[in-house]
């Protein structure tokens, strides 16, 4: 419910009649209450998502550090140049899916090697 008389879609009084001080004060209180409620809601959403954002930031920094520690030959082997590292970590570089070397490689199971004394 609008507290101002004859309000239009743009929140201006349609007839431009002078408002009483009580109407102005009620309108100001309502707007302030809505602004405070919106601020509290946005703060709650930001606090709820903070751990996930921190975890993603730490993982991205680790990936950047790991890729920056590689030499140029290793980066070339994985198809990156040093200038592409930030974009690769951000997920902005589209990489085609790896195709199997032969038809048996797709269905091959991983064989784990175990030392003789552990077998």
C-alpha positions in Angstrom: 0.0 0.0 0.0 1.3 3.4 -0.9 1.0 6.0 1.8 1.1 8.9 -0.7 -2.3 9.9 -2.2 -2.9 9.2 -5.9 0.5 7.8 -6.6 1.4 7.0 -10.3 3.8 4.3 -11.5 6.7 6.8 -11.1 6.1 7.4 -7.4 5.1 11.0 -7.9 1.7 12.3 -6.8 -0.6 12.4 -9.7 -2.4 15.5 -8.7 0.6 17.2 -7.1 -1.5 18.1 -4.1 0.6 19.3 -1.1 1.3 16.6 1.4 0.9 16.9 5.1 4.0 16.6 7.2 2.6 13.3 8.6 2.3 11.8 5.1 5.9 12.9 4.2 7.2 11.4 7.5 5.3 8.1 7.0 6.6 7.8 3.4 10.2 8.5 4.5 9.9 5.9 7.3 8.6 3.3 4.9 11.4 4.0 2.4 14.0 3.8 5.1 12.6 0.5 6.5 12.7 -1.0 3.0 16.3 0.2 2.4 17.4 -1.3 5.8 15.7 -4.6 5.1 17.3 -4.8 1.6 20.7 -4.0 3.1 20.3 -6.7 5.7 19.2 -9.3 3.1 22.2 -8.5 0.8 24.6 -8.7 3.7 23.2 -12.1 4.7 23.6 -13.4 1.1 27.2 -12.1 1.0 28.0 -13.7 4.3 26.5 -17.1 3.2 28.5 -17.2 0.0 31.8 -15.9 1.5 33.3 -19.4 2.4 32.7 -20.7 -1.1 34.2 -17.6 -2.7 37.3 -17.8 -0.4 37.7 -21.5 -1.2 37.5 -20.8 -5.0 40.0 -17.9 -4.7 42.5 -20.1 -2.8 42.1 -22.9 -5.4 42.6 -20.4 -8.2 45.8 -19.0 -6.6 47.2 -22.5 -6.1 46.5 -23.3 -9.8 48.2 -20.1 -10.8 51.2 -20.8 -8.7 51.5 -24.3 -9.9 51.2 -23.4 -13.6 53.7 -20.5 -13.1 56.2 -22.9 -11.6 56.3 -25.0 -14.8 58.9 -24.2 -17.4 58.0 -23.2 -21.0 58.5 -26.7 -22.4 56.0 -28.2 -20.0 53.5 -25.5 -20.6 53.9 -26.1 -24.4 53.3 -29.8 -23.8 49.9 -29.1 -22.2 49.1 -26.5 -24.9 49.5 -23.3 -23.0 51.8 -20.3 -23.2 52.8 -18.3 -20.2 50.4 -15.4 -21.2 47.4 -17.9 -21.3 47.8 -19.0 -17.7 45.4 -16.6 -16.0 42.8 -17.3 -18.7 43.2 -21.0 -18.3 42.8 -20.8 -14.5 39.7 -18.6 -15.0 38.2 -21.3 -17.4 38.2 -18.9 -20.4 40.1 -21.2 -22.7 38.0 -23.9 -24.4 39.9 -27.2 -24.5 38.7 -30.0 -26.7 38.0 -33.3 -25.0 40.9 -35.8 -25.2 40.3 -38.6 -27.6 41.5 -42.1 -26.7 44.7 -43.3 -28.5 42.9 -46.4 -29.7 39.6 -48.1 -29.3 40.9 -50.2 -26.3 42.2 -47.2 -24.4 38.7 -45.9 -23.6 37.7 -49.2 -21.9 41.1 -50.0 -20.3 41.2 -50.1 -16.6 43.9 -48.6 -14.5 46.5 -51.2 -13.3 48.0 -50.3 -10.0 51.6 -51.3 -9.4 52.3 -52.6 -5.9 55.8 -53.3 -4.5 56.6 -57.1 -4.1 56.9 -56.9 -0.4 53.3 -55.5 -0.1 51.7 -58.1 -2.3 
